[in-house]
Amino acid sequence: MYQKLQADYLFTGKKMLHNGEVLIAQPNGTIEAIVAAADAGLDIQKIEGVLCPGFVNTHCHLELSHLKGVIPMHTGLVNFVMHVMAKRFYEPDVIEQAIVAAEAEMLRNGIVAVGDICNTNHTLAQKQQAAFRYYNFIETSGWLPAIADKRFKQTQELWQQFPGPKSIVPHAPYSVSTALWQKMVPHFSGNVITMHNQETPAEEALFKQGKGGFLQMYAQMQTDNSFFKPSGKSSLQTVAPYFTHAAAVILVHNTFSAKEDLRWIRQYTQQNNILLFTALCINANLYIEQQVPPVSTMMEADITITIGTDSLASNYALSVLDELIMINKRFPKIPFHTLLQWATCNGAKALDMDNIVGSFTPNTQPGILQLKGMDVLHNSMQHAQVKRLL
Protein backbone atom coordinates (compact mmCIF):
# COMPACT_ATOMS: atom_id res chain seq x y z
CA MET A 1 0.00 0.00 0.00
CA TYR A 2 1.25 3.45 -0.89
CA GLN A 3 1.05 6.38 1.50
CA LYS A 4 -0.75 9.29 -0.19
CA LEU A 5 -0.40 12.63 1.54
CA GLN A 6 -1.99 15.94 0.62
CA ALA A 7 -1.41 19.16 2.57
CA ASP A 8 -2.19 22.85 2.26
CA TYR A 9 1.33 23.26 0.87
CA LEU A 10 3.92 20.79 -0.39
CA PHE A 11 7.56 21.84 -0.26
CA THR A 12 9.60 19.63 -2.58
CA GLY A 13 13.01 20.64 -1.26
CA LYS A 14 13.34 23.26 -3.98
CA LYS A 15 9.95 24.88 -4.43
CA MET A 16 6.60 25.31 -2.74
CA LEU A 17 3.52 23.74 -4.35
CA HIS A 18 0.00 24.74 -3.33
CA ASN A 19 -2.40 23.37 -5.93
CA GLY A 20 -3.43 20.27 -4.02
CA GLU A 21 -0.61 18.04 -5.26
CA VAL A 22 -0.32 14.62 -3.60
CA LEU A 23 2.90 13.07 -2.33
CA ILE A 24 3.03 9.32 -2.87
CA ALA A 25 5.48 7.24 -0.87
CA GLN A 26 6.12 3.59 -0.05
CA PRO A 27 5.65 2.44 3.58
CA ASN A 28 9.44 2.60 4.11
CA GLY A 29 9.48 6.26 3.09
CA THR A 30 10.81 5.82 -0.45
CA ILE A 31 9.31 8.54 -2.64
CA GLU A 32 7.28 7.37 -5.61
CA ALA A 33 5.97 10.61 -7.13
CA ILE A 34 4.21 13.93 -6.72
CA VAL A 35 1.02 13.97 -8.74
CA ALA A 36 -2.11 16.06 -9.23
CA ALA A 37 -4.94 15.14 -6.89
CA ALA A 38 -7.04 13.99 -9.84
CA ASP A 39 -4.39 11.40 -10.69
CA ALA A 40 -3.75 10.12 -7.16
CA GLY A 41 -6.69 7.78 -6.82
CA LEU A 42 -8.34 6.91 -3.51
CA ASP A 43 -7.16 6.86 0.12
CA ILE A 44 -5.56 10.31 0.13
CA GLN A 45 -4.67 11.42 3.66
CA LYS A 46 -5.30 15.14 4.24
CA ILE A 47 -2.62 16.90 6.27
CA GLU A 48 -2.76 20.36 7.85
CA GLY A 49 0.08 22.76 7.07
CA VAL A 50 3.17 21.98 4.98
CA LEU A 51 4.67 18.67 3.87
CA CYS A 52 8.46 18.94 3.84
CA PRO A 53 11.46 16.62 3.40
CA GLY A 54 13.41 15.76 6.54
CA PHE A 55 15.85 18.36 7.83
CA VAL A 56 19.62 18.14 7.29
CA ASN A 57 21.85 19.39 10.11
CA THR A 58 25.20 20.24 8.51
CA HIS A 59 27.05 21.11 11.71
CA CYS A 60 26.75 19.31 15.03
CA HIS A 61 29.00 18.22 17.91
CA LEU A 62 27.04 15.25 19.22
CA GLU A 63 29.96 14.23 21.44
CA LEU A 64 29.54 17.43 23.51
CA SER A 65 25.90 16.76 24.40
CA HIS A 66 26.79 16.18 28.08
CA LEU A 67 27.80 19.86 28.35
CA LYS A 68 24.24 21.15 28.03
CA GLY A 69 23.84 24.05 30.46
CA VAL A 70 27.40 23.69 31.74
CA ILE A 71 29.04 26.60 29.91
CA PRO A 72 27.68 30.10 30.64
CA MET A 73 26.13 32.17 27.89
CA HIS A 74 27.81 35.22 26.32
CA THR A 75 31.37 34.33 27.27
CA GLY A 76 32.80 35.19 23.85
CA LEU A 77 34.43 32.58 21.65
CA VAL A 78 37.88 32.53 23.27
CA ASN A 79 36.50 31.90 26.75
CA PHE A 80 33.99 29.41 25.36
CA VAL A 81 36.79 27.35 23.82
CA MET A 82 38.66 27.38 27.13
CA HIS A 83 35.52 26.20 28.95
CA VAL A 84 35.01 23.33 26.50
CA MET A 85 38.61 22.15 26.86
CA ALA A 86 38.42 22.33 30.66
CA LYS A 87 34.99 20.77 31.16
CA ARG A 88 34.47 18.21 28.40
CA PHE A 89 35.87 15.26 30.39
CA TYR A 90 33.08 13.34 32.16
CA GLU A 91 32.51 9.70 33.07
CA PRO A 92 31.91 7.61 29.92
CA ASP A 93 28.41 6.54 30.95
CA VAL A 94 27.35 10.18 31.41
CA ILE A 95 28.67 11.07 27.95
CA GLU A 96 26.98 8.02 26.40
CA GLN A 97 23.59 8.75 27.98
CA ALA A 98 23.73 12.36 26.78
CA ILE A 99 24.55 11.25 23.23
CA VAL A 100 21.62 8.81 23.17
CA ALA A 101 19.24 11.50 24.45
CA ALA A 102 20.54 14.11 22.01
CA GLU A 103 20.14 11.80 19.02
CA ALA A 104 16.57 11.01 20.10
CA GLU A 105 15.92 14.76 20.32
CA MET A 106 17.13 15.27 16.76
CA LEU A 107 14.88 12.46 15.55
CA ARG A 108 11.86 14.08 17.21
CA ASN A 109 12.82 17.39 15.64
CA GLY A 110 12.65 16.01 12.11
CA ILE A 111 16.36 15.70 11.38
CA VAL A 112 17.34 12.85 9.05
CA ALA A 113 21.01 13.54 8.26
CA VAL A 114 23.83 15.11 10.25
CA GLY A 115 27.31 16.42 9.56
CA ASP A 116 28.93 15.59 12.88
CA ILE A 117 32.27 16.75 14.26
CA CYS A 118 34.28 13.96 15.87
CA ASN A 119 37.29 14.49 18.13
CA THR A 120 36.68 11.21 19.97
CA ASN A 121 34.97 7.88 19.31
CA HIS A 122 32.29 8.56 21.95
CA THR A 123 29.50 8.70 19.36
CA LEU A 124 30.55 5.59 17.45
CA ALA A 125 28.42 3.03 19.34
CA GLN A 126 25.25 5.10 18.96
CA LYS A 127 25.90 5.81 15.30
CA GLN A 128 26.14 2.09 14.65
CA GLN A 129 22.41 1.93 15.50
CA ALA A 130 21.86 3.76 12.16
CA ALA A 131 19.04 6.03 13.29
CA PHE A 132 20.48 8.75 11.05
CA ARG A 133 22.65 9.22 8.05
CA TYR A 134 25.87 10.73 9.33
CA TYR A 135 28.78 12.39 7.60
CA ASN A 136 31.59 12.12 10.15
CA PHE A 137 34.04 15.00 10.11
CA ILE A 138 37.12 13.74 11.93
CA GLU A 139 38.49 16.95 13.35
CA THR A 140 42.11 17.69 14.09
CA SER A 141 43.81 20.57 15.85
CA GLY A 142 47.23 21.42 17.17
CA TRP A 143 48.71 24.89 17.21
CA LEU A 144 52.30 23.90 17.98
CA PRO A 145 54.25 22.65 14.93
CA ALA A 146 56.13 20.20 17.18
CA ILE A 147 53.00 18.15 17.87
CA ALA A 148 51.77 17.95 14.26
CA ASP A 149 53.01 14.38 13.73
CA LYS A 150 51.43 13.12 16.94
CA ARG A 151 48.10 14.87 16.39
CA PHE A 152 47.77 13.72 12.81
CA LYS A 153 48.54 10.12 13.73
CA GLN A 154 45.77 10.29 16.36
CA THR A 155 43.40 11.71 13.76
CA GLN A 156 44.16 8.93 11.29
CA GLU A 157 43.55 6.29 13.97
CA LEU A 158 40.19 7.87 14.79
CA TRP A 159 39.29 8.16 11.09
CA GLN A 160 39.81 4.42 10.67
CA GLN A 161 37.27 3.65 13.41
CA PHE A 162 34.33 5.40 11.76
CA PRO A 163 32.44 4.01 8.79
CA GLY A 164 31.97 6.35 5.81
CA PRO A 165 31.08 8.86 4.62
CA LYS A 166 33.83 10.72 6.45
CA SER A 167 36.63 13.25 6.03
CA ILE A 168 39.63 14.50 7.96
CA VAL A 169 39.06 18.21 8.63
CA PRO A 170 40.68 21.13 10.46
CA HIS A 171 39.12 22.68 13.54
CA ALA A 172 39.82 26.36 12.85
CA PRO A 173 42.59 28.63 11.52
CA TYR A 174 43.66 29.62 15.04
CA SER A 175 44.13 26.01 16.18
CA VAL A 176 46.00 24.38 13.27
CA SER A 177 49.69 24.92 12.56
CA THR A 178 51.13 25.11 9.06
CA ALA A 179 52.83 21.76 9.67
CA LEU A 180 49.50 20.14 10.54
CA TRP A 181 47.75 21.73 7.57
CA GLN A 182 50.37 20.24 5.27
CA LYS A 183 49.71 16.76 6.66
CA MET A 184 45.96 17.12 6.12
CA VAL A 185 46.02 18.54 2.59
CA PRO A 186 46.48 15.22 0.71
CA HIS A 187 43.36 13.90 2.47
CA PHE A 188 41.19 16.81 1.29
CA SER A 189 41.26 15.78 -2.36
CA GLY A 190 37.77 14.93 -3.61
CA ASN A 191 36.23 15.15 -0.13
CA VAL A 192 33.80 17.38 1.74
CA ILE A 193 35.75 19.57 4.17
CA THR A 194 34.39 21.73 6.95
CA MET A 195 35.98 24.36 9.19
CA HIS A 196 34.92 26.74 11.95
CA ASN A 197 35.38 30.16 10.40
CA GLN A 198 35.62 33.75 11.70
CA GLU A 199 33.63 33.26 14.90
CA THR A 200 35.27 36.15 16.73
CA PRO A 201 37.11 39.41 15.93
CA ALA A 202 40.10 37.91 17.77
CA GLU A 203 40.64 35.56 14.82
CA GLU A 204 41.20 38.45 12.44
CA ALA A 205 43.38 40.29 14.94
CA LEU A 206 45.61 37.23 15.20
CA PHE A 207 46.16 36.76 11.48
CA LYS A 208 46.33 40.41 10.47
CA GLN A 209 48.34 41.92 13.35
CA GLY A 210 49.43 39.01 15.57
CA LYS A 211 47.33 40.47 18.39
CA GLY A 212 44.06 39.82 20.21
CA GLY A 213 42.38 37.42 22.59
CA PHE A 214 43.93 34.25 21.27
CA LEU A 215 47.31 35.36 22.58
CA GLN A 216 45.85 35.24 26.09
CA MET A 217 44.41 31.79 25.37
CA TYR A 218 47.77 30.47 24.19
CA ALA A 219 49.39 31.92 27.31
CA GLN A 220 46.83 30.25 29.56
CA MET A 221 47.54 26.97 27.78
CA GLN A 222 51.28 27.56 28.28
CA THR A 223 51.74 27.42 24.52
CA ASP A 224 54.78 29.17 23.08
CA ASN A 225 53.39 31.24 20.20
CA SER A 226 56.70 32.79 19.16
CA PHE A 227 56.82 30.68 15.97
CA PHE A 228 53.70 32.34 14.54
CA LYS A 229 54.03 35.11 11.98
CA PRO A 230 50.81 36.93 11.01
CA SER A 231 50.01 36.80 7.31
CA GLY A 232 48.57 40.32 7.22
CA LYS A 233 45.47 38.85 5.59
CA SER A 234 42.20 37.58 7.02
CA SER A 235 42.24 34.10 8.53
CA LEU A 236 40.03 32.82 5.72
CA GLN A 237 42.22 34.17 2.94
CA THR A 238 45.27 32.78 4.73
CA VAL A 239 44.10 29.17 4.92
CA ALA A 240 41.71 28.82 1.96
CA PRO A 241 44.47 27.74 -0.48
CA TYR A 242 44.78 24.49 1.49
CA PHE A 243 41.33 23.53 0.18
CA THR A 244 42.25 23.77 -3.51
CA HIS A 245 41.58 20.10 -4.31
CA ALA A 246 38.56 19.55 -2.05
CA ALA A 247 35.23 18.65 -3.64
CA ALA A 248 33.29 20.92 -1.29
CA VAL A 249 33.90 23.22 1.66
CA ILE A 250 31.41 24.02 4.42
CA LEU A 251 32.41 27.15 6.34
CA VAL A 252 30.74 27.11 9.74
CA HIS A 253 29.46 30.11 11.72
CA ASN A 254 31.10 32.97 9.76
CA THR A 255 29.79 35.20 12.53
CA PHE A 256 32.18 38.05 11.79
CA SER A 257 32.92 37.39 8.12
CA ALA A 258 33.35 40.62 6.17
CA LYS A 259 31.68 41.28 2.84
CA GLU A 260 35.08 41.34 1.13
CA ASP A 261 35.98 37.91 2.49
CA LEU A 262 32.69 36.35 1.47
CA ARG A 263 33.05 37.70 -2.07
CA TRP A 264 36.67 36.59 -2.17
CA ILE A 265 35.98 33.01 -1.07
CA ARG A 266 33.09 32.74 -3.51
CA GLN A 267 35.36 33.75 -6.38
CA TYR A 268 38.22 31.56 -5.16
CA THR A 269 36.10 28.42 -4.92
CA GLN A 270 34.51 29.04 -8.31
CA GLN A 271 37.94 29.39 -9.91
CA ASN A 272 39.02 26.08 -8.36
CA ASN A 273 35.77 24.16 -9.00
CA ILE A 274 35.04 23.74 -5.30
CA LEU A 275 31.45 23.65 -4.10
CA LEU A 276 31.05 26.29 -1.38
CA PHE A 277 28.56 26.19 1.48
CA THR A 278 28.10 28.03 4.74
CA ALA A 279 26.48 26.51 7.81
CA LEU A 280 24.40 28.95 9.85
CA CYS A 281 24.15 28.16 13.56
CA ILE A 282 22.48 31.39 14.63
CA ASN A 283 21.36 30.27 18.09
CA ALA A 284 24.90 29.24 18.98
CA ASN A 285 26.23 32.57 17.68
CA LEU A 286 23.82 34.38 19.99
CA TYR A 287 24.66 32.03 22.87
CA ILE A 288 28.41 32.60 22.60
CA GLU A 289 29.03 36.03 21.05
CA GLN A 290 25.56 37.65 21.16
CA GLN A 291 26.09 38.20 17.45
CA VAL A 292 23.96 37.49 14.38
CA PRO A 293 25.89 36.25 11.32
CA PRO A 294 25.80 38.36 8.12
CA VAL A 295 23.07 36.33 6.43
CA SER A 296 22.08 39.01 3.93
CA THR A 297 25.70 39.47 2.88
CA MET A 298 26.07 35.72 2.31
CA MET A 299 23.00 35.80 0.10
CA GLU A 300 24.31 38.81 -1.83
CA ALA A 301 27.57 36.93 -2.41
CA ASP A 302 25.55 34.02 -3.84
CA ILE A 303 26.89 31.54 -1.29
CA THR A 304 24.81 28.42 -0.74
CA ILE A 305 23.49 28.44 2.82
CA THR A 306 22.78 25.42 5.01
CA ILE A 307 21.64 25.03 8.62
CA GLY A 308 23.50 23.63 11.63
CA THR A 309 22.68 23.34 15.31
CA ASP A 310 26.20 23.34 16.75
CA SER A 311 26.32 21.51 20.11
CA LEU A 312 24.31 21.42 23.30
CA ALA A 313 27.30 23.13 24.90
CA SER A 314 26.29 26.26 22.97
CA ASN A 315 22.59 25.76 22.29
CA TYR A 316 19.41 24.88 24.13
CA ALA A 317 18.28 22.31 21.58
CA LEU A 318 19.38 20.35 18.53
CA SER A 319 16.59 21.61 16.32
CA VAL A 320 16.92 22.81 12.74
CA LEU A 321 13.41 24.27 13.00
CA ASP A 322 14.46 26.39 16.00
CA GLU A 323 17.33 27.74 13.90
CA LEU A 324 14.92 28.61 11.07
CA ILE A 325 12.55 30.33 13.50
CA MET A 326 15.36 32.53 14.80
CA ILE A 327 16.58 33.38 11.30
CA ASN A 328 13.00 34.23 10.34
CA LYS A 329 12.73 36.49 13.37
CA ARG A 330 15.98 38.31 12.63
CA PHE A 331 15.63 38.37 8.82
CA PRO A 332 11.85 38.47 8.23
CA LYS A 333 12.12 39.35 4.53
CA ILE A 334 13.71 36.03 3.59
CA PRO A 335 10.89 33.86 2.18
CA PHE A 336 10.24 30.83 4.37
CA HIS A 337 10.45 28.51 1.35
CA THR A 338 14.04 29.77 0.97
CA LEU A 339 14.73 28.89 4.61
CA LEU A 340 13.28 25.42 4.07
CA GLN A 341 15.56 24.91 1.08
CA TRP A 342 18.56 25.78 3.25
CA ALA A 343 17.41 23.15 5.76
CA THR A 344 16.76 20.38 3.23
CA CYS A 345 18.10 20.36 -0.32
CA ASN A 346 21.09 22.63 0.33
CA GLY A 347 22.18 20.66 3.37
CA ALA A 348 21.90 17.39 1.49
CA LYS A 349 24.09 18.76 -1.30
CA ALA A 350 26.67 19.99 1.20
CA LEU A 351 26.98 16.52 2.76
CA ASP A 352 26.94 14.85 -0.67
CA MET A 353 23.71 13.04 0.23
CA ASP A 354 21.30 14.68 -2.21
CA ASN A 355 20.77 11.37 -4.01
CA ILE A 356 19.20 10.06 -0.78
CA VAL A 357 17.76 12.93 1.28
CA GLY A 358 16.88 16.61 0.94
CA SER A 359 14.02 16.52 -1.58
CA PHE A 360 10.95 14.59 -2.66
CA THR A 361 12.73 13.10 -5.66
CA PRO A 362 11.53 9.64 -6.76
CA ASN A 363 13.51 6.73 -5.28
CA THR A 364 14.98 8.80 -2.45
CA GLN A 365 14.25 8.38 1.28
CA PRO A 366 14.29 11.95 2.62
CA GLY A 367 11.85 11.51 5.48
CA ILE A 368 8.49 13.28 5.47
CA LEU A 369 7.70 16.09 7.91
CA GLN A 370 4.53 17.97 8.73
CA LEU A 371 5.04 21.64 9.57
CA LYS A 372 2.16 23.37 11.35
CA GLY A 373 1.76 26.92 12.60
CA MET A 374 3.36 28.54 9.54
CA ASP A 375 1.80 31.92 8.70
CA VAL A 376 2.23 31.77 4.93
CA LEU A 377 0.43 35.06 4.32
CA HIS A 378 2.79 37.02 6.58
CA ASN A 379 5.93 34.90 5.96
CA SER A 380 6.20 34.03 9.64
CA MET A 381 7.57 30.84 11.18
CA GLN A 382 7.42 32.06 14.78
CA HIS A 383 4.79 29.50 15.79
CA ALA A 384 5.96 26.66 13.57
CA GLN A 385 5.98 23.09 14.88
CA VAL A 386 7.33 19.93 13.32
CA LYS A 387 6.04 16.36 13.35
CA ARG A 388 7.77 13.45 11.71
CA LEU A 389 5.37 11.41 9.55
CA LEU A 390 7.82 8.97 7.93
FENHUWO-V473664 format. One record per pair of residues at least 6 apart in sequence whose ideal C-beta (glycine too) atoms are under 6 Angstrom apart, sorted by the first residue. I is the first residue (numbers start at 0). J is the second residue. D is the distance in Angstrom with one decimal. If there is no record, write none. Layout:
# FENHUWO-V473664
<<I | J | D> <I | J | D>>
This chain:
# FENHUWO-V473664
<<1 | 23 | 5.2> <2 | 24 | 4.7> <3 | 21 | 5.4> <3 | 23 | 5.4> <3 | 39 | 5.5> <3 | 42 | 5.8> <3 | 43 | 4.6> <4 | 22 | 4.6> <4 | 44 | 5.4> <4 | 46 | 5.5> <4 | 50 | 5.8> <5 | 21 | 4.8> <5 | 43 | 5.1> <5 | 45 | 5.6> <6 | 46 | 4.1> <6 | 49 | 6.0> <6 | 50 | 4.4> <8 | 15 | 5.7> <8 | 17 | 4.9> <8 | 49 | 4.4> <9 | 16 | 4.4> <9 | 20 | 5.2> <9 | 50 | 4.8> <10 | 49 | 5.7> <10 | 51 | 4.6> <10 | 339 | 5.2> <11 | 358 | 5.9> <11 | 359 | 4.9> <12 | 52 | 4.9> <12 | 343 | 4.7> <12 | 344 | 4.1> <12 | 357 | 5.4> <12 | 358 | 2.8> <13 | 344 | 5.5> <15 | 336 | 4.3> <19 | 36 | 4.5> <20 | 33 | 5.3> <21 | 34 | 5.6> <21 | 36 | 5.5> <21 | 39 | 3.9> <21 | 43 | 5.8> <22 | 33 | 5.6> <22 | 50 | 5.7> <23 | 31 | 4.3> <23 | 32 | 5.0> <24 | 30 | 5.4> <24 | 31 | 6.0> <28 | 364 | 4.9> <28 | 389 | 4.3> <29 | 364 | 5.4> <30 | 359 | 5.2> <30 | 361 | 5.4> <30 | 363 | 5.4> <32 | 361 | 5.9> <33 | 359 | 6.0> <46 | 369 | 5.6> <47 | 371 | 5.8> <48 | 369 | 5.8> <48 | 370 | 5.2> <48 | 371 | 4.0> <49 | 370 | 4.2> <49 | 373 | 5.7> <51 | 339 | 5.9> <51 | 368 | 4.6> <51 | 370 | 5.4> <52 | 343 | 4.6> <52 | 357 | 5.9> <52 | 358 | 5.6> <52 | 359 | 5.9> <52 | 365 | 3.9> <53 | 109 | 5.8> <53 | 111 | 3.2> <53 | 365 | 5.3> <53 | 366 | 2.7> <53 | 368 | 5.9> <54 | 109 | 5.0> <54 | 110 | 4.8> <54 | 319 | 3.9> <54 | 342 | 4.9> <55 | 112 | 4.7> <55 | 346 | 2.9> <55 | 347 | 5.2> <56 | 110 | 5.0> <56 | 113 | 4.7> <56 | 307 | 5.9> <56 | 308 | 5.4> <56 | 319 | 5.6> <57 | 114 | 4.5> <57 | 249 | 5.9> <57 | 278 | 4.5> <57 | 305 | 4.2> <57 | 307 | 4.9> <57 | 346 | 4.8> <57 | 349 | 5.2> <58 | 114 | 5.8> <58 | 251 | 4.9> <58 | 278 | 4.2> <58 | 280 | 5.8> <58 | 307 | 2.8> <59 | 113 | 5.2> <59 | 115 | 5.0> <59 | 308 | 5.5> <60 | 116 | 4.9> <60 | 310 | 3.5> <61 | 98 | 5.8> <61 | 101 | 5.9> <61 | 115 | 5.2> <61 | 122 | 4.9> <62 | 119 | 5.5> <62 | 121 | 4.6> <62 | 122 | 5.2> <63 | 310 | 4.0> <63 | 312 | 4.5> <64 | 97 | 4.0> <64 | 98 | 5.4> <64 | 101 | 3.8> <64 | 311 | 4.8> <65 | 89 | 5.2> <65 | 93 | 5.5> <65 | 94 | 4.9> <65 | 97 | 3.8> <66 | 312 | 3.7> <67 | 311 | 3.8> <69 | 86 | 5.7> <70 | 82 | 4.5> <70 | 312 | 5.4> <72 | 286 | 5.4> <73 | 289 | 5.3> <76 | 198 | 4.7> <76 | 199 | 3.7> <76 | 287 | 5.7> <76 | 288 | 6.0> <77 | 201 | 5.7> <77 | 212 | 4.2> <77 | 216 | 5.2> <79 | 287 | 5.0> <94 | 121 | 5.2> <98 | 122 | 5.6> <98 | 125 | 5.1> <99 | 125 | 5.8> <101 | 317 | 5.7> <102 | 125 | 5.8> <104 | 317 | 5.4> <105 | 317 | 4.9> <108 | 318 | 4.3> <109 | 368 | 4.5> <109 | 385 | 4.4> <109 | 387 | 5.3> <110 | 319 | 5.9> <111 | 356 | 5.4> <111 | 366 | 4.0> <112 | 132 | 4.3> <112 | 352 | 5.5> <112 | 356 | 5.0> <113 | 131 | 5.4> <113 | 133 | 5.3> <114 | 134 | 4.7> <114 | 350 | 5.2> <115 | 133 | 5.4> <115 | 135 | 5.8> <116 | 136 | 5.1> <116 | 138 | 5.1> <117 | 135 | 5.2> <117 | 137 | 5.2> <118 | 138 | 5.3> <120 | 160 | 5.3> <126 | 133 | 5.5> <134 | 164 | 4.9> <134 | 350 | 4.5> <135 | 161 | 4.6> <135 | 165 | 4.2> <136 | 166 | 5.8> <136 | 168 | 4.6> <136 | 193 | 5.2> <137 | 154 | 5.9> <137 | 157 | 5.4> <137 | 158 | 4.5> <137 | 167 | 5.1> <138 | 168 | 5.6> <138 | 170 | 5.3> <139 | 150 | 5.8> <139 | 154 | 4.1> <140 | 170 | 3.9> <140 | 174 | 4.1> <140 | 175 | 5.9> <141 | 147 | 5.9> <141 | 150 | 3.8> <141 | 179 | 5.1> <142 | 174 | 5.6> <142 | 176 | 5.7> <142 | 222 | 6.0> <144 | 176 | 4.6> <144 | 178 | 4.2> <147 | 176 | 5.8> <147 | 178 | 3.8> <147 | 179 | 4.2> <151 | 182 | 4.4> <154 | 167 | 5.8> <158 | 167 | 5.7> <166 | 190 | 4.3> <166 | 191 | 5.6> <166 | 192 | 5.9> <167 | 183 | 5.8> <167 | 186 | 4.5> <168 | 192 | 5.3> <168 | 193 | 5.2> <169 | 175 | 4.6> <169 | 194 | 5.3> <171 | 195 | 4.1> <172 | 234 | 4.0> <172 | 238 | 4.9> <173 | 202 | 5.6> <173 | 205 | 5.8> <173 | 213 | 5.2> <180 | 241 | 5.2> <184 | 241 | 5.5> <187 | 244 | 5.9> <187 | 245 | 4.5> <188 | 244 | 4.3> <189 | 246 | 5.1> <190 | 246 | 5.9> <191 | 247 | 4.6> <191 | 351 | 5.6> <192 | 242 | 5.9> <192 | 245 | 4.6> <192 | 248 | 5.2> <193 | 249 | 4.1> <193 | 251 | 6.0> <195 | 251 | 5.1> <195 | 252 | 5.9> <196 | 235 | 6.0> <196 | 250 | 4.3> <196 | 253 | 5.3> <197 | 253 | 5.5> <197 | 255 | 5.0> <197 | 256 | 4.6> <198 | 252 | 4.7> <198 | 254 | 5.0> <200 | 255 | 5.6> <201 | 211 | 4.0> <201 | 212 | 3.7> <201 | 213 | 5.2> <202 | 234 | 4.9> <203 | 233 | 5.8> <204 | 210 | 4.8> <204 | 211 | 3.0> <205 | 211 | 5.2> <205 | 213 | 4.8> <206 | 229 | 5.6> <206 | 230 | 5.5> <206 | 234 | 4.4> <206 | 237 | 5.3> <208 | 229 | 6.0> <209 | 229 | 4.0> <217 | 224 | 4.6> <230 | 237 | 4.4> <233 | 260 | 5.2> <235 | 260 | 5.1> <235 | 264 | 6.0> <239 | 267 | 5.7> <242 | 248 | 5.2> <243 | 271 | 5.3> <245 | 273 | 5.6> <247 | 274 | 3.8> <248 | 273 | 5.8> <248 | 275 | 5.8> <249 | 276 | 4.6> <249 | 278 | 5.4> <249 | 349 | 5.3> <250 | 277 | 5.1> <251 | 278 | 4.5> <252 | 280 | 6.0> <253 | 277 | 5.4> <253 | 292 | 5.5> <254 | 284 | 4.8> <254 | 288 | 5.8> <254 | 290 | 5.1> <254 | 292 | 5.0> <258 | 296 | 5.1> <261 | 296 | 5.8> <261 | 300 | 4.3> <262 | 300 | 5.2> <265 | 300 | 5.0> <265 | 302 | 5.7> <268 | 275 | 4.1> <275 | 302 | 5.9> <276 | 303 | 4.9> <276 | 305 | 5.3> <276 | 349 | 4.2> <277 | 297 | 5.6> <277 | 302 | 5.5> <277 | 304 | 5.5> <278 | 305 | 5.1> <278 | 307 | 4.1> <279 | 292 | 6.0> <279 | 306 | 5.7> <280 | 307 | 4.4> <280 | 309 | 4.2> <281 | 322 | 5.8> <281 | 325 | 5.0> <281 | 326 | 5.6> <282 | 314 | 5.1> <282 | 322 | 6.0> <282 | 325 | 5.6> <283 | 309 | 3.6> <283 | 313 | 4.2> <283 | 314 | 5.1> <284 | 290 | 5.4> <284 | 292 | 5.6> <286 | 313 | 4.9> <287 | 313 | 5.5> <291 | 329 | 5.4> <294 | 330 | 5.3> <297 | 304 | 5.9> <303 | 345 | 5.4> <304 | 341 | 4.8> <305 | 341 | 5.8> <305 | 345 | 4.8> <305 | 346 | 4.3> <305 | 349 | 4.9> <306 | 319 | 5.1> <306 | 322 | 5.1> <306 | 341 | 5.4> <306 | 342 | 4.6> <308 | 314 | 5.9> <308 | 317 | 4.6> <319 | 342 | 5.0> <320 | 385 | 4.9> <323 | 338 | 4.8> <323 | 342 | 5.9> <323 | 380 | 5.8> <324 | 380 | 5.1> <327 | 380 | 4.2> <335 | 378 | 5.7> <335 | 380 | 5.4> <343 | 357 | 5.0> <344 | 357 | 4.5> <344 | 358 | 5.1> <347 | 353 | 4.1> <347 | 356 | 4.9> <347 | 357 | 2.6> <355 | 363 | 5.7> <356 | 365 | 4.4> <357 | 365 | 5.8> <367 | 388 | 4.5> <367 | 389 | 4.2> <368 | 385 | 5.5> <368 | 387 | 5.9> <369 | 386 | 4.5> <369 | 388 | 5.5> <370 | 383 | 5.7> <370 | 385 | 5.7> <371 | 384 | 5.0> <372 | 382 | 3.9> <372 | 383 | 4.7> <372 | 384 | 5.0> <373 | 380 | 5.9> <373 | 383 | 5.2>>
